[in-house]
Amino acid sequence: MSFPSSIDIAIIGAGAAGLGAAHALQDKGVSFIVLEARDRIGGRAHTIMASPDVTFDLGCGWLHSADRNSFVGIAEQLAFTIDTSRPPWRDQAYEAAFPREEREEFIRALEAFFMRTAEAARSGRDAPASICLEPGNRWNGMIDAICTYLNGCELAQMSLLDFEAYEDTELNWRIRRGYGALVAAYGADLPIVLDCNVTLIDRGDRRIRLTTSQGTLTADKVIVTVPTNLIADEALRFTPALHAKVEAATGLPLGLDNKVTLALDGWEHLPRDSGMRGRSHTARVGSFQLRPFGQPCIEGFYGGSFAREIEAAGEGALAAQAIDDIAALLGNDIRKSLRPLAESRWGADPFARGAYSHALPGHADKRAVLAAPVDDRLFFAGEATPLDFFSTAHGARDSGERAAREALASLTTS
């Protein structure tokens, strides 16, 4: 779409939140536009064809809490096939990599940890979630690794109250064509300007003035859906300054999770859609999915400070780490059958700077602060703003819808 000079409502960001806001504004008698810094829509939802045989979600890949996930209905409307198979996260394809007896011991330790976090959170006092680790437990490192998969950070950086506030119905489905492909299709017919990076929101006059890489635009209302790290780093600035928003975003940083897919030549005996990881005494461990959807590949998933260390080593480092780890689990012979296809580097992405948000200890209340409107003119959405379904694509989409309702209501009263 061409870049307008004036609009009723401007939406910053064409991720799930921005697209949710835009859909909610359709047919409401207002003019609106979505401004997206990237050359594509979807934000941290991005599906690629890693090879002619392998569909790969660089970002979100699971319809979490599928029985309450708004993208399930959207997938049905858009004729996307939903796979309702149970995730392989607690399964283990090879006993030698993580013997059943030890794995069951780990699961018991993990469940006991979750019981302790629930009990500790009932006090209402915040603290690092790591206080709930049992001193000396041999599985503390792997429990910490699970936290990096869930939150992108280790337990010491995770607010206990925020950890417990996340709502999970434990029903997780997938989209065969890719979650990112679904999000892109959801936004396909919306008025969106790509390659349009917004750097300044000036609300010093009657109308809000946006400074962008394509020029200046004025709007009556603005919906901000960018990741918290961009607000905290002031890559997107406000004038007059919004110190409370910057402080809230700083307390809700994006952790890091990265994914890699490796082409697999042969090895058809590997069970499709099965999980694998080795036992570990530290959080420096990846998780693998063998032959997802029966595709000739292995996907790897790494989180937290280990993911940051690998990403900092540069392009290709994640694939090299995954090949080393898979060879350690399945034997060195598999090396010649593995070939790097694609990997994510969300921390290095200038318009993400991480994967998804977590609250630092003592900052669990910052999600509500970030979500609150300013002067009935600025409205905020994104995966960091829900109080329950944060860190998810559907939570982001629903928050965009909520922000659009707030903006519409303010137009009728102003």
SEKOL-302733 format. One record per residue (C-alpha): y, z, x. Coordinates in nm, 3 decimals, m for minus. Layout:
REM SEKOL-302733
site y Y	z Z	x X $
...
//
This chain:
REM SEKOL-302733
site y 0.000	z 0.000	x 0.000 $
site y 0.357	z m0.066	x 0.116 $
site y 0.566	z 0.229	x 0.232 $
site y 0.810	z 0.348	x m0.039 $
site y 1.149	z 0.506	x 0.025 $
site y 1.138	z 0.740	x m0.277 $
site y 0.859	z 0.893	x m0.484 $
site y 0.803	z 1.173	x m0.734 $
site y 0.515	z 1.338	x m0.546 $
site y 0.407	z 1.274	x m0.187 $
site y 0.062	z 1.384	x m0.071 $
site y 0.012	z 1.435	x 0.302 $
site y m0.343	z 1.359	x 0.409 $
site y m0.616	z 1.137	x 0.262 $
site y m0.907	z 1.371	x 0.319 $
site y m1.101	z 1.522	x 0.031 $
site y m0.808	z 1.746	x m0.069 $
site y m0.550	z 1.469	x m0.072 $
site y m0.780	z 1.240	x m0.268 $
site y m0.852	z 1.517	x m0.518 $
site y m0.479	z 1.567	x m0.567 $
site y m0.420	z 1.195	x m0.610 $
site y m0.693	z 1.160	x m0.873 $
site y m0.542	z 1.451	x m1.066 $
site y m0.202	z 1.276	x m1.072 $
site y m0.332	z 0.948	x m1.209 $
site y m0.210	z 0.855	x m1.556 $
site y 0.025	z 1.155	x m1.565 $
site y 0.345	z 0.952	x m1.579 $
site y 0.457	z 1.029	x m1.224 $
site y 0.486	z 0.813	x m0.916 $
site y 0.288	z 0.936	x m0.616 $
site y 0.169	z 0.820	x m0.277 $
site y m0.083	z 0.949	x m0.021 $
site y 0.032	z 0.935	x 0.342 $
site y m0.253	z 0.926	x 0.594 $
site y m0.209	z 0.943	x 0.972 $
site y m0.541	z 0.776	x 1.049 $
site y m0.636	z 0.413	x 0.996 $
site y m0.897	z 0.521	x 0.741 $
site y m0.935	z 0.763	x 0.452 $
site y m1.173	z 1.058	x 0.434 $
site y m1.043	z 1.298	x 0.697 $
site y m1.330	z 1.503	x 0.835 $
site y m1.570	z 1.315	x 0.607 $
site y m1.663	z 0.999	x 0.797 $
site y m1.981	z 0.792	x 0.774 $
site y m2.060	z 0.520	x 1.026 $
site y m2.348	z 0.283	x 1.088 $
site y m2.448	z 0.418	x 1.428 $
site y m2.692	z 0.126	x 1.451 $
site y m2.827	z m0.128	x 1.201 $
site y m3.100	z 0.125	x 1.121 $
site y m2.909	z 0.454	x 1.132 $
site y m2.646	z 0.586	x 0.890 $
site y m2.466	z 0.882	x 1.044 $
site y m2.216	z 1.134	x 0.906 $
site y m1.985	z 1.229	x 1.192 $
site y m1.840	z 1.502	x 0.970 $
site y m1.968	z 1.677	x 0.658 $
site y m2.318	z 1.571	x 0.556 $
site y m2.442	z 1.819	x 0.295 $
site y m2.343	z 1.877	x m0.067 $
site y m2.331	z 2.255	x m0.026 $
site y m2.371	z 2.465	x m0.342 $
site y m2.478	z 2.143	x m0.512 $
site y m2.506	z 2.303	x m0.856 $
site y m2.129	z 2.376	x m0.839 $
site y m2.018	z 2.092	x m0.613 $
site y m1.772	z 1.855	x m0.782 $
site y m1.879	z 1.567	x m0.557 $
site y m2.222	z 1.565	x m0.725 $
site y m2.072	z 1.433	x m1.049 $
site y m1.852	z 1.194	x m0.853 $
site y m2.160	z 1.061	x m0.669 $
site y m2.332	z 1.001	x m1.002 $
site y m2.028	z 0.820	x m1.142 $
site y m2.006	z 0.598	x m0.833 $
site y m2.382	z 0.528	x m0.830 $
site y m2.449	z 0.702	x m0.497 $
site y m2.810	z 0.816	x m0.463 $
site y m2.844	z 1.192	x m0.418 $
site y m3.132	z 1.330	x m0.215 $
site y m3.234	z 1.671	x m0.352 $
site y m3.495	z 1.749	x m0.086 $
site y m3.484	z 2.098	x 0.059 $
site y m3.297	z 2.120	x 0.392 $
site y m3.513	z 2.171	x 0.701 $
site y m3.294	z 2.444	x 0.846 $
site y m3.553	z 2.720	x 0.831 $
site y m3.848	z 2.492	x 0.906 $
site y m3.982	z 2.422	x 1.251 $
site y m4.160	z 2.098	x 1.331 $
site y m4.330	z 2.216	x 1.650 $
site y m4.484	z 2.559	x 1.683 $
site y m4.476	z 2.542	x 2.063 $
site y m4.096	z 2.518	x 2.058 $
site y m4.058	z 2.830	x 1.845 $
site y m4.390	z 2.996	x 1.750 $
site y m4.425	z 3.094	x 1.385 $
site y m4.466	z 3.466	x 1.455 $
site y m4.145	z 3.478	x 1.656 $
site y m3.965	z 3.258	x 1.406 $
site y m4.057	z 3.492	x 1.121 $
site y m3.934	z 3.786	x 1.328 $
site y m3.604	z 3.604	x 1.381 $
site y m3.569	z 3.527	x 1.009 $
site y m3.622	z 3.896	x 0.928 $
site y m3.356	z 3.992	x 1.183 $
site y m3.117	z 3.733	x 1.038 $
site y m3.169	z 3.852	x 0.681 $
site y m3.120	z 4.214	x 0.789 $
site y m2.793	z 4.111	x 0.956 $
site y m2.674	z 3.947	x 0.633 $
site y m2.759	z 4.265	x 0.442 $
site y m2.551	z 4.468	x 0.688 $
site y m2.250	z 4.234	x 0.659 $
site y m2.265	z 4.259	x 0.278 $
site y m2.280	z 4.638	x 0.293 $
site y m1.999	z 4.664	x 0.551 $
site y m1.772	z 4.430	x 0.352 $
site y m1.798	z 4.653	x 0.046 $
site y m1.574	z 4.903	x 0.224 $
site y m1.287	z 4.653	x 0.202 $
site y m1.198	z 4.711	x 0.567 $
site y m1.190	z 4.404	x 0.788 $
site y m1.342	z 4.383	x 1.134 $
site y m1.514	z 4.129	x 1.355 $
site y m1.845	z 4.032	x 1.193 $
site y m2.014	z 4.107	x 1.526 $
site y m2.000	z 4.480	x 1.445 $
site y m2.300	z 4.416	x 1.219 $
site y m2.526	z 4.302	x 1.502 $
site y m2.796	z 4.555	x 1.579 $
site y m2.746	z 4.679	x 1.937 $
site y m3.016	z 4.549	x 2.166 $
site y m3.180	z 4.321	x 1.909 $
site y m3.346	z 4.033	x 2.094 $
site y m3.229	z 3.786	x 1.829 $
site y m2.856	z 3.861	x 1.844 $
site y m2.787	z 3.544	x 2.042 $
site y m2.955	z 3.322	x 1.785 $
site y m2.784	z 3.505	x 1.499 $
site y m2.456	z 3.429	x 1.677 $
site y m2.568	z 3.065	x 1.706 $
site y m2.620	z 3.052	x 1.328 $
site y m2.262	z 3.175	x 1.287 $
site y m2.137	z 2.890	x 1.505 $
site y m2.318	z 2.644	x 1.276 $
site y m2.171	z 2.805	x 0.964 $
site y m1.819	z 2.879	x 1.087 $
site y m1.760	z 2.695	x 1.413 $
site y m1.711	z 3.021	x 1.601 $
site y m1.902	z 3.323	x 1.728 $
site y m1.919	z 3.643	x 1.525 $
site y m1.662	z 3.822	x 1.743 $
site y m1.395	z 3.574	x 1.625 $
site y m1.504	z 3.588	x 1.260 $
site y m1.347	z 3.809	x 0.993 $
site y m1.617	z 4.016	x 0.825 $
site y m1.443	z 3.998	x 0.486 $
site y m1.399	z 3.623	x 0.510 $
site y m1.761	z 3.583	x 0.618 $
site y m1.872	z 3.759	x 0.301 $
site y m1.623	z 3.586	x 0.072 $
site y m1.781	z 3.245	x 0.124 $
site y m1.980	z 3.145	x m0.184 $
site y m2.315	z 2.977	x m0.126 $
site y m2.558	z 2.906	x m0.410 $
site y m2.813	z 2.796	x m0.145 $
site y m2.863	z 2.457	x m0.309 $
site y m2.789	z 2.183	x m0.056 $
site y m2.832	z 1.809	x m0.121 $
site y m2.745	z 1.490	x 0.067 $
site y m2.606	z 1.145	x 0.001 $
site y m2.832	z 0.869	x 0.130 $
site y m2.538	z 0.636	x 0.206 $
site y m2.342	z 0.921	x 0.364 $
site y m2.106	z 1.193	x 0.240 $
site y m1.820	z 1.024	x 0.421 $
site y m1.900	z 0.697	x 0.245 $
site y m1.887	z 0.880	x m0.088 $
site y m1.546	z 1.033	x m0.010 $
site y m1.414	z 0.694	x 0.100 $
site y m1.537	z 0.532	x m0.221 $
site y m1.375	z 0.813	x m0.422 $
site y m1.038	z 0.722	x m0.270 $
site y m1.079	z 0.344	x m0.267 $
site y m0.842	z 0.259	x m0.553 $
site y m0.567	z 0.513	x m0.485 $
site y m0.215	z 0.436	x m0.355 $
site y m0.252	z 0.524	x 0.014 $
site y m0.045	z 0.431	x 0.320 $
site y m0.255	z 0.438	x 0.637 $
site y m0.130	z 0.486	x 0.994 $
site y 0.148	z 0.703	x 0.853 $
site y 0.180	z 1.027	x 1.049 $
site y 0.413	z 1.283	x 0.887 $
site y 0.581	z 1.502	x 1.148 $
site y 0.865	z 1.677	x 0.960 $
site y 0.917	z 1.811	x 0.608 $
site y 1.286	z 1.881	x 0.546 $
site y 1.355	z 2.073	x 0.224 $
site y 1.718	z 2.146	x 0.308 $
site y 1.850	z 1.919	x 0.034 $
site y 1.786	z 1.867	x m0.338 $
site y 1.505	z 1.624	x m0.258 $
site y 1.250	z 1.674	x 0.019 $
site y 1.281	z 1.435	x 0.311 $
site y 0.967	z 1.336	x 0.506 $
site y 0.990	z 1.197	x 0.856 $
site y 0.691	z 0.971	x 0.928 $
site y 0.576	z 0.717	x 1.184 $
site y 0.664	z 0.445	x 0.931 $
site y 1.009	z 0.570	x 0.836 $
site y 1.170	z 0.824	x 0.606 $
site y 1.068	z 0.898	x 0.250 $
site y 1.220	z 1.132	x m0.010 $
site y 1.020	z 1.310	x m0.278 $
site y 1.070	z 1.569	x m0.549 $
site y 0.744	z 1.745	x m0.468 $
site y 0.511	z 1.741	x m0.168 $
site y 0.144	z 1.838	x m0.147 $
site y 0.037	z 1.929	x 0.208 $
site y m0.335	z 1.896	x 0.285 $
site y m0.344	z 1.877	x 0.666 $
site y m0.581	z 2.099	x 0.873 $
site y m0.455	z 2.444	x 0.968 $
site y m0.443	z 2.366	x 1.340 $
site y m0.175	z 2.102	x 1.281 $
site y 0.042	z 2.356	x 1.098 $
site y m0.024	z 2.631	x 1.354 $
site y 0.054	z 2.396	x 1.645 $
site y 0.359	z 2.267	x 1.454 $
site y 0.244	z 1.907	x 1.487 $
site y 0.374	z 1.905	x 1.129 $
site y 0.703	z 2.097	x 1.120 $
site y 0.904	z 2.242	x 0.833 $
site y 1.279	z 2.287	x 0.808 $
site y 1.393	z 2.542	x 0.714 $
site y 1.102	z 2.697	x 0.901 $
site y 0.806	z 2.841	x 0.709 $
site y 0.703	z 3.125	x 0.935 $
site y 0.456	z 3.271	x 0.683 $
site y 0.270	z 2.940	x 0.661 $
site y 0.252	z 2.900	x 1.038 $
site y 0.130	z 3.259	x 1.070 $
site y m0.130	z 3.206	x 0.796 $
site y m0.254	z 2.884	x 0.956 $
site y m0.275	z 3.057	x 1.295 $
site y m0.499	z 3.321	x 1.139 $
site y m0.722	z 3.048	x 0.994 $
site y m0.803	z 2.829	x 1.296 $
site y m1.052	z 2.547	x 1.288 $
site y m1.370	z 2.632	x 1.471 $
site y m1.573	z 2.355	x 1.629 $
site y m1.900	z 2.191	x 1.532 $
site y m2.005	z 1.855	x 1.670 $
site y m2.291	z 1.623	x 1.584 $
site y m2.479	z 1.361	x 1.781 $
site y m2.737	z 1.100	x 1.685 $
site y m2.987	z 0.953	x 1.927 $
site y m3.192	z 0.638	x 1.866 $
site y m3.563	z 0.713	x 1.879 $
site y m3.796	z 0.437	x 1.995 $
site y m4.146	z 0.504	x 1.866 $
site y m4.264	z 0.860	x 1.812 $
site y m4.339	z 0.781	x 1.448 $
site y m4.568	z 1.084	x 1.445 $
site y m4.261	z 1.309	x 1.439 $
site y m4.237	z 1.444	x 1.084 $
site y m3.943	z 1.293	x 0.895 $
site y m3.662	z 1.523	x 0.779 $
site y m3.793	z 1.815	x 0.980 $
site y m3.599	z 2.075	x 1.174 $
site y m3.639	z 2.188	x 1.532 $
site y m3.476	z 2.430	x 1.770 $
site y m3.594	z 2.649	x 2.051 $
site y m3.576	z 3.026	x 2.062 $
site y m3.280	z 3.151	x 2.256 $
site y m3.125	z 3.477	x 2.369 $
site y m2.776	z 3.329	x 2.357 $
site y m2.564	z 3.125	x 2.114 $
site y m2.580	z 2.830	x 2.353 $
site y m2.843	z 2.647	x 2.153 $
site y m2.842	z 2.334	x 1.938 $
site y m3.022	z 2.256	x 1.616 $
site y m3.202	z 1.926	x 1.555 $
site y m3.312	z 1.718	x 1.260 $
site y m3.597	z 1.479	x 1.332 $
site y m3.593	z 1.137	x 1.166 $
site y m3.341	z 1.217	x 0.886 $
site y m3.422	z 1.004	x 0.579 $
site y m3.703	z 0.860	x 0.790 $
site y m3.451	z 0.684	x 1.016 $
site y m3.550	z 0.614	x 1.379 $
site y m3.326	z 0.883	x 1.526 $
site y m3.280	z 1.251	x 1.602 $
site y m2.959	z 1.430	x 1.502 $
site y m2.824	z 1.725	x 1.699 $
site y m2.576	z 1.991	x 1.591 $
site y m2.382	z 2.223	x 1.825 $
site y m2.120	z 2.484	x 1.740 $
site y m1.870	z 2.737	x 1.869 $
site y m1.769	z 2.784	x 2.231 $
site y m2.077	z 2.593	x 2.350 $
site y m1.963	z 2.289	x 2.150 $
site y m1.613	z 2.322	x 2.300 $
site y m1.755	z 2.337	x 2.651 $
site y m1.965	z 2.024	x 2.594 $
site y m1.675	z 1.836	x 2.431 $
site y m1.447	z 1.923	x 2.722 $
site y m1.696	z 1.755	x 2.957 $
site y m1.602	z 1.421	x 2.800 $
site y m1.755	z 1.130	x 2.613 $
site y m2.132	z 1.121	x 2.629 $
site y m2.173	z 1.485	x 2.729 $
site y m2.304	z 1.587	x 2.386 $
site y m2.571	z 1.315	x 2.390 $
site y m2.675	z 1.415	x 2.743 $
site y m2.703	z 1.781	x 2.639 $
site y m2.907	z 1.690	x 2.332 $
site y m3.148	z 1.473	x 2.533 $
site y m3.200	z 1.756	x 2.783 $
site y m3.262	z 2.006	x 2.503 $
site y m3.503	z 1.779	x 2.313 $
site y m3.696	z 1.706	x 2.633 $
site y m3.723	z 2.080	x 2.697 $
site y m3.877	z 2.121	x 2.350 $
site y m4.095	z 1.809	x 2.321 $
site y m4.167	z 1.724	x 2.683 $
site y m4.004	z 1.500	x 2.940 $
site y m4.186	z 1.188	x 2.819 $
site y m3.951	z 1.160	x 2.522 $
site y m3.650	z 1.088	x 2.745 $
site y m3.732	z 0.720	x 2.782 $
site y m3.751	z 0.689	x 2.403 $
site y m3.405	z 0.837	x 2.336 $
site y m3.076	z 0.646	x 2.350 $
site y m2.728	z 0.773	x 2.261 $
site y m2.580	z 0.613	x 1.949 $
site y m2.279	z 0.820	x 1.838 $
site y m2.128	z 1.165	x 1.867 $
site y m1.836	z 1.349	x 1.710 $
site y m1.556	z 1.512	x 1.909 $
site y m1.355	z 1.683	x 1.635 $
site y m1.166	z 1.911	x 1.871 $
site y m1.025	z 1.607	x 2.051 $
site y m0.929	z 1.435	x 1.726 $
site y m0.546	z 1.467	x 1.713 $
site y m0.544	z 1.478	x 1.333 $
site y m0.818	z 1.742	x 1.301 $
site y m0.827	z 1.953	x 1.620 $
site y m1.146	z 2.120	x 1.502 $
site y m1.416	z 2.112	x 1.238 $
site y m1.342	z 2.366	x 0.962 $
site y m1.158	z 2.691	x 0.919 $
site y m1.257	z 3.053	x 0.964 $
site y m1.043	z 3.364	x 0.931 $
site y m0.988	z 3.569	x 1.242 $
site y m1.060	z 3.941	x 1.206 $
site y m0.779	z 4.097	x 1.004 $
site y m0.671	z 3.765	x 0.851 $
site y m0.902	z 3.727	x 0.551 $
site y m0.600	z 3.742	x 0.319 $
site y m0.437	z 3.440	x 0.482 $
site y m0.617	z 3.183	x 0.264 $
site y m0.416	z 3.295	x m0.039 $
site y m0.097	z 3.297	x 0.170 $
site y m0.160	z 2.942	x 0.289 $
site y m0.236	z 2.819	x m0.064 $
site y 0.078	z 2.964	x m0.226 $
site y 0.352	z 2.717	x m0.333 $
site y 0.698	z 2.729	x m0.174 $
site y 1.006	z 2.704	x m0.400 $
site y 0.799	z 2.517	x m0.661 $
site y 0.847	z 2.209	x m0.441 $
site y 0.589	z 2.240	x m0.164 $
site y 0.222	z 2.283	x m0.253 $
site y m0.072	z 2.342	x m0.022 $
site y m0.436	z 2.237	x m0.039 $
site y m0.727	z 2.173	x 0.196 $
site y m1.057	z 2.329	x 0.294 $
site y m0.882	z 2.639	x 0.433 $
site y m0.717	z 2.733	x 0.101 $
site y m1.001	z 2.821	x m0.142 $
site y m1.102	z 3.185	x m0.155 $
site y m1.473	z 3.108	x m0.201 $
site y m1.573	z 2.746	x m0.124 $
site y m1.365	z 2.720	x 0.194 $
site y m1.488	z 2.504	x 0.484 $
site y m1.641	z 2.250	x 0.246 $
site y m1.548	z 1.902	x 0.124 $
site y m1.585	z 2.000	x m0.241 $
site y m1.373	z 2.312	x m0.188 $
site y m1.107	z 2.089	x m0.033 $
site y m1.125	z 1.837	x m0.320 $
site y m1.098	z 2.111	x m0.583 $
site y m0.800	z 2.265	x m0.401 $
site y m0.622	z 1.929	x m0.410 $
site y m0.675	z 1.913	x m0.784 $
site y m0.534	z 2.265	x m0.815 $
site y m0.226	z 2.178	x m0.608 $
site y m0.165	z 1.867	x m0.821 $
site y m0.171	z 2.078	x m1.137 $
site y 0.085	z 2.313	x m0.982 $
site y 0.308	z 2.022	x m0.884 $
site y 0.289	z 1.867	x m1.230 $
site y 0.368	z 2.199	x m1.396 $
site y 0.674	z 2.243	x m1.173 $
site y 0.801	z 1.894	x m1.266 $
site y 0.794	z 1.979	x m1.636 $
site y 0.989	z 2.303	x m1.585 $
site y 1.249	z 2.175	x m1.335 $
//
